[in-house]
Amino acid sequence: MDNINLALINFQEEKKIDSSTLRAILEKAIRNILRQKSGSSKNFDIIVNPDKGDLEIWRNRTIVEDGSVEEENEQIELSEAKKIEPDFEIGEYVSEKVELKDLGRRAILSLKKNIFTQSKEYYNTVIYKKFHKKIGELIVGEIHYTCDNQNLIIRDDNKNEMILPKKEQMANDLSRKSGRIRALIKNVLLEGNRPIIILSRSDTAFLKKLFEQEIPEVFEGLISIKDIVRIPGEKAKVAVSSYDDRIDPVGACVGVRGMRIHSIVKELISEKIDIINYTDNSQLYIIRALSPAKISKIEIDEKNKIAKVSLHPDHVSKTVGRNGQNLRLVSKLTGYKIVIIRDFMSEEDVELTEFSDEIEPWIIDNFKSTGLSTARSILNSDLEDIIKKTKLEKQMILDVLRILREELKK
């Protein structure tokens, strides 16, 4: 019994199972053995104290006349009872301590197996429920080992093992043979009775959680992350906005000398991150998402969700990005298919702000808010389309067009 008691204490400490739960598991396992051995366990008292490793089993039997025993497990002859205590009488109860060794070697082995099986099942259920509640949260763990299928096994501080599948890793994660790593708890499954904790570092939710951890304004809700698109390990675009006009959402996310965004980029192993000021104005949103490209003209087909963007030829390569990465991310972020048009005439273009001596600043700001930020982008646009976008008076727009034409003719 001492071996079982010691094993129970060690198991309880290792798996962090509370005493009342372990007591219930142990009593249930013992009663199963007693039923198999004696046919019934209802006349047995089982005393368990997992904290001290104490385990006692007592069998209670009713004293009957000699020769009238019908159920040996529940009854005892008077003559046998008097051997235990001479003062016993018919109708009284006799309690006898049962040693585990009396149940037989096979029963003891079965008891051990039963106890540890049920304890593990309980522990697995606890772990499943614990981590299932944490889906969507970040966790820090140590890289334990790499599987043959290139899945990484991560251990937390409580030695719980989690899986970072190959498809949820970033490009350089596999090269990290050891060390601590942050990841998102993406899902928790049960395979049989075994909890499977799935982690991710490639999910957009992982990047969002990093922003919440590193940028107080995001955590506090002063800055809202409207959307995130990623090519994990390569590039990401994050659209942010603020309900407080006093807060510059882009500047707050970048931080002083880029310190805030740098800590996130470091965690993502140098994944490039573009932070964009979100707007409901589709045209302006596309322009911001394509920044710093100089756009001379943009035409939007709302019905087919297509945006034709005219660029200086020198800006096309950077705007498209390596293997088209940047353009794909812009399309995914804005919801528009981006068609790039090389504008060979844009070499003569002039920023609208250069006309501040002749055009009032509020008019310039009005044009810029619709994506018309250069002289040629305005001159190449349809008059009725400009009126509709800017909501300016026709004569005012005609005056602006005249000023721009005169400048470009010089």
Solvent accessible surface area in square Angstrom, and as a share of the most:
residue,aa,sasa,rsa
1,M,69,0.31
2,D,115,0.60
3,N,116,0.60
4,I,7,0.04
5,N,21,0.11
6,L,109,0.54
7,A,35,0.27
8,L,5,0.02
9,I,43,0.22
10,N,80,0.41
11,F,16,0.07
12,Q,23,0.10
13,E,111,0.50
14,E,122,0.55
15,K,43,0.18
16,K,169,0.71
17,I,5,0.03
18,D,70,0.36
19,S,25,0.16
20,S,70,0.45
21,T,26,0.15
22,L,0,0.00
23,R,89,0.33
24,A,62,0.48
25,I,15,0.08
26,L,0,0.00
27,E,56,0.25
28,K,118,0.50
29,A,0,0.00
30,I,0,0.00
31,R,53,0.19
32,N,34,0.18
33,I,3,0.02
34,L,1,0.00
35,R,110,0.40
36,Q,136,0.60
37,K,119,0.50
38,S,34,0.22
39,G,62,0.60
40,S,25,0.16
41,S,7,0.04
42,K,165,0.70
43,N,22,0.11
44,F,6,0.02
45,D,70,0.36
46,I,20,0.10
47,I,94,0.48
48,V,13,0.07
49,N,46,0.24
50,P,2,0.01
51,D,94,0.49
52,K,147,0.62
53,G,5,0.05
54,D,68,0.35
55,L,5,0.03
56,E,57,0.26
57,I,0,0.00
58,W,77,0.27
59,R,58,0.21
60,N,35,0.18
61,R,32,0.12
62,T,40,0.23
63,I,1,0.01
64,V,24,0.14
65,E,108,0.48
66,D,82,0.43
67,G,73,0.70
68,S,52,0.33
69,V,46,0.26
70,E,159,0.71
71,E,78,0.35
72,E,136,0.61
73,N,8,0.04
74,E,54,0.24
75,Q,43,0.19
76,I,9,0.04
77,E,51,0.23
78,L,39,0.20
79,S,48,0.31
80,E,76,0.34
81,A,0,0.00
82,K,85,0.36
83,K,154,0.65
84,I,85,0.43
85,E,72,0.32
86,P,92,0.58
87,D,114,0.59
88,F,37,0.16
89,E,114,0.51
90,I,91,0.46
91,G,46,0.44
92,E,76,0.34
93,Y,151,0.57
94,V,0,0.00
95,S,63,0.41
96,E,44,0.20
97,K,91,0.39
98,V,20,0.12
99,E,61,0.28
100,L,2,0.01
101,K,155,0.66
102,D,91,0.47
103,L,11,0.06
104,G,28,0.27
105,R,189,0.69
106,R,211,0.77
107,A,15,0.12
108,I,35,0.18
109,L,88,0.44
110,S,44,0.29
111,L,1,0.00
112,K,67,0.29
113,K,153,0.65
114,N,35,0.18
115,I,1,0.01
116,F,54,0.22
117,T,62,0.36
118,Q,32,0.14
119,S,0,0.00
120,K,104,0.44
121,E,69,0.31
122,Y,70,0.27
123,Y,40,0.15
124,N,33,0.17
125,T,61,0.36
126,V,61,0.35
127,I,15,0.08
128,Y,53,0.20
129,K,119,0.50
130,K,74,0.31
131,F,1,0.01
132,H,83,0.37
133,K,170,0.72
134,K,70,0.30
135,I,66,0.33
136,G,27,0.26
137,E,79,0.36
138,L,31,0.15
139,I,25,0.13
140,V,61,0.35
141,G,0,0.00
142,E,70,0.31
143,I,8,0.04
144,H,82,0.36
145,Y,106,0.40
146,T,58,0.34
147,C,38,0.23
148,D,154,0.80
149,N,96,0.49
150,Q,77,0.34
151,N,29,0.15
152,L,0,0.00
153,I,11,0.06
154,I,1,0.01
155,R,78,0.28
156,D,18,0.09
157,D,113,0.58
158,N,99,0.51
159,K,148,0.63
160,N,11,0.06
161,E,77,0.35
162,M,1,0.00
163,I,38,0.19
164,L,0,0.00
165,P,17,0.11
166,K,96,0.41
167,K,166,0.70
168,E,13,0.06
169,Q,15,0.07
170,M,7,0.03
171,A,74,0.57
172,N,70,0.36
173,D,0,0.00
174,L,42,0.21
175,S,80,0.52
176,R,66,0.24
177,K,155,0.66
178,S,80,0.52
179,G,30,0.28
180,R,123,0.45
181,I,4,0.02
182,R,43,0.16
183,A,1,0.01
184,L,5,0.02
185,I,1,0.00
186,K,79,0.33
187,N,58,0.30
188,V,5,0.03
189,L,80,0.40
190,L,85,0.42
191,E,108,0.49
192,G,71,0.68
193,N,88,0.45
194,R,141,0.52
195,P,20,0.13
196,I,13,0.06
197,I,4,0.02
198,I,31,0.16
199,L,1,0.00
200,S,0,0.00
201,R,0,0.00
202,S,20,0.13
203,D,37,0.19
204,T,54,0.31
205,A,38,0.29
206,F,0,0.00
207,L,0,0.00
208,K,84,0.36
209,K,62,0.26
210,L,0,0.00
211,F,0,0.00
212,E,41,0.18
213,Q,103,0.46
214,E,50,0.22
215,I,0,0.00
216,P,65,0.41
217,E,36,0.16
218,V,13,0.08
219,F,151,0.63
220,E,113,0.51
221,G,42,0.41
222,L,77,0.39
223,I,2,0.01
224,S,29,0.19
225,I,22,0.11
226,K,90,0.38
227,D,56,0.29
228,I,19,0.10
229,V,4,0.02
230,R,16,0.06
231,I,38,0.19
232,P,48,0.30
233,G,16,0.15
234,E,56,0.25
235,K,32,0.13
236,A,0,0.00
237,K,2,0.01
238,V,0,0.00
239,A,0,0.00
240,V,0,0.00
241,S,19,0.12
242,S,27,0.17
243,Y,174,0.66
244,D,34,0.18
245,D,145,0.75
246,R,213,0.78
247,I,38,0.19
248,D,85,0.44
249,P,10,0.06
250,V,40,0.23
251,G,33,0.32
252,A,18,0.14
253,C,0,0.00
254,V,51,0.29
255,G,16,0.15
256,V,111,0.64
257,R,214,0.78
258,G,15,0.15
259,M,119,0.53
260,R,67,0.24
261,I,25,0.13
262,H,106,0.47
263,S,37,0.24
264,I,0,0.00
265,V,36,0.20
266,K,152,0.64
267,E,31,0.14
268,L,0,0.00
269,I,49,0.25
270,S,83,0.54
271,E,0,0.00
272,K,140,0.59
273,I,23,0.12
274,D,44,0.23
275,I,27,0.13
276,I,10,0.05
277,N,53,0.27
278,Y,64,0.24
279,T,25,0.15
280,D,128,0.66
281,N,57,0.29
282,S,34,0.22
283,Q,11,0.05
284,L,28,0.14
285,Y,16,0.06
286,I,0,0.00
287,I,32,0.16
288,R,77,0.28
289,A,1,0.01
290,L,2,0.01
291,S,66,0.43
292,P,95,0.60
293,A,17,0.13
294,K,116,0.49
295,I,10,0.05
296,S,4,0.03
297,K,42,0.18
298,I,5,0.03
299,E,81,0.36
300,I,45,0.23
301,D,54,0.28
302,E,98,0.44
303,K,185,0.78
304,N,89,0.45
305,K,93,0.39
306,I,48,0.24
307,A,0,0.00
308,K,95,0.40
309,V,0,0.00
310,S,12,0.08
311,L,0,0.00
312,H,39,0.17
313,P,34,0.21
314,D,112,0.58
315,H,58,0.26
316,V,7,0.04
317,S,89,0.57
318,K,150,0.63
319,T,4,0.02
320,V,43,0.24
321,G,23,0.22
322,R,158,0.58
323,N,122,0.62
324,G,17,0.16
325,Q,22,0.10
326,N,13,0.07
327,L,31,0.16
328,R,127,0.46
329,L,4,0.02
330,V,0,0.00
331,S,30,0.20
332,K,138,0.59
333,L,11,0.05
334,T,17,0.10
335,G,48,0.46
336,Y,9,0.03
337,K,131,0.55
338,I,11,0.06
339,V,52,0.30
340,I,34,0.17
341,I,75,0.38
342,R,133,0.49
343,D,17,0.09
344,F,138,0.58
345,M,112,0.50
346,S,12,0.08
347,E,123,0.55
348,E,100,0.45
349,D,34,0.17
350,V,39,0.23
351,E,66,0.30
352,L,0,0.00
353,T,67,0.39
354,E,124,0.56
355,F,5,0.02
356,S,60,0.39
357,D,142,0.73
358,E,109,0.49
359,I,7,0.03
360,E,98,0.44
361,P,89,0.56
362,W,127,0.45
363,I,11,0.06
364,I,6,0.03
365,D,86,0.44
366,N,39,0.20
367,F,0,0.00
368,K,77,0.33
369,S,48,0.31
370,T,11,0.06
371,G,2,0.02
372,L,2,0.01
373,S,30,0.19
374,T,9,0.05
375,A,0,0.00
376,R,30,0.11
377,S,0,0.00
378,I,0,0.00
379,L,41,0.20
380,N,60,0.31
381,S,23,0.15
382,D,89,0.46
383,L,47,0.23
384,E,109,0.49
385,D,53,0.27
386,I,1,0.00
387,I,41,0.21
388,K,156,0.66
389,K,62,0.26
390,T,6,0.03
391,K,172,0.73
392,L,15,0.08
393,E,126,0.56
394,K,106,0.45
395,Q,111,0.49
396,M,56,0.25
397,I,0,0.00
398,L,65,0.33
399,D,52,0.27
400,V,4,0.03
401,L,11,0.05
402,R,121,0.44
403,I,21,0.11
404,L,0,0.00
405,R,115,0.42
406,E,87,0.39
407,E,58,0.26
408,L,37,0.18
409,K,164,0.70
410,K,189,0.80
